[in-house]
Amino acid sequence: MAKGRIGWRAGFVALILVALAFAAQDPLVGVARQVQAGDRHLRAGEYTLARQAYEQAAAALPGRATILLRLGAAQNALEEWDGARESLAQAARSWTRARALAGLAEAEEDTYRASRLWAEAVRAGWSDPQVLGRYAEHLWRRGEFRQAQPIVSRSLRLAPWDEKARVRAGILLLLDDKPEDAAALVRGVESAFPLTAALSAGDPPGSPDFYLRVGVALLSMGEHRAARALFGRARDLAPDSPVAQTYYAYCLHLDGDDAGAAGLLRDAASRWPAYPLVWYFLGEVERAAGHYAAARAHYATLLNLDPKNAAACVALADAYAAENLFTEAEAWYTKATELSPQDGRFWLVLAQFYTEHLAGVAGNGVAAARKATALLPDDPAAYDALGWALFLSNDLAGAREALETALRLDGASPSVQYHAGSLYYALGDRARATYHLTRVLDVQPRGRFAALAEDLLRRLK
């Protein structure tokens, strides 16, 4: 009897193994696994790995809209515009149509065609908060707040938990001069803390000081277009305010209007020559235009007005470094740390100067980076600088410890990922090197670190 039970169990196991073998050969099972793997990579921001998984799935099941939609999303994130357009165009069917059209609109470089695609996407996805959120992002980047208003409101009704939509709706209320409603809407949203604090101060709504204070808060949140609108109102109410004109001009600079910014800043410098900030912003505009000598002159004027301004020392050092005048740059970076010895940001820029230009890395560079990590224990950039300084000093064990800490703090930094990839390349760990260098391309498909990562990846092949 026992022997019979053993035989029955063996037969049952054999049947299971046969079934699993057939399942393993079933293309649908393999495709599902590839799609699941692609989804995991996409959620983690590993767009290159996601694209590879979706490509394999799409090759096994050509024409499947849900797979093509995912593939297009990954290609779009990697700025592979032609591939994204092709994949998303094939995916534009049934329930995937609105999201596919949104992807096509994001990938379209022609303004007119993009606007037509967005109109179609919004009509098809009027009840899809993801589509509406993507369109709101598009409008927001262009500063088209009036057009964004109904989209943001609809998106917030569909997804009231969406903090980005809440912040944007709050900013729109501010632009409509409804600060109390804006404060109630953004209360509790961590990313909106500067705005919440500004709205709780005492200046009466509608006054120039109110617009200036809230504008500065928005600027600190990266919302320079909305800040520009408020600085413009402050300037209209107080045309003799150097603060309003200077900040308004700086927002023009951030928006790419350097000619308009420079004109207003030069006017401000002639009218209020004792106002330090106008010289700083003038220096920033000139430095962005590549006029380094003029920028240095403006920063020097600022330091004459405010000799203990460490940030001005860093700006002056940056202008010297841009022209490879490294001795002068080092002196001014060091001066900043002397003026503010307990501010880790200035130690960090000094460490980054050393690692960038390979000057004194083994001594001063590592020392500055260690000081930065001591003062900024939760800053991934500080550990990144320390790890890279140690790597350049051939302390690979110390570099690994510091860079692993930086990765835990911020896995989306192209600098950290590139430095980690370079470290593991030097250690001979090809798999980890390939992973981190590929992550660079995920988070920064174009730019300096992307080019460096691609070069190192070619060597790994």
Secondary structure, DSSP 4 states (H G I P E B T S, - for coil): -HHHHHHHHHHHHHHHHHHHHHHHH-HHHHHHHHHHHHHHHHHTT-HHHHHHHHHHHHHHSTT-HHHHHHHHHHHHHTT-HHHHHHHHHHH-SGGGHHHHHHHHHHH--SHHHHHHHHHHHHHHTTT-HHHHHHHHHHHHHTT-HHHHHHHHHHHHHH-TT-HHHHHHHHHHHHHTT-HHHHHHHHTT-GGGHHHHHHHTSSSPTTSHHHHHHHHHHHHHTT-HHHHHHHHHHHHHH-TT-HHHHHHHHHHHHHTT-HHHHHHHHHHHHHH-TT-HHHHHHHHHHHHHTT-HHHHHHHHHHHHHH-TT-HHHHHHHHHHHHHTT-HHHHHHHHHHHHHHSTT-HHHHHHHHHHHHHHTSSIIIIIHHHHHHHHHH-TT-HHHHHHHHHHHHHTT-HHHHHHHHHHHHHH-TT-HHHHHHHHHHHHHHT-HHHHHHHHHHHHHH-SSSHHHHHHHHHHHHH-
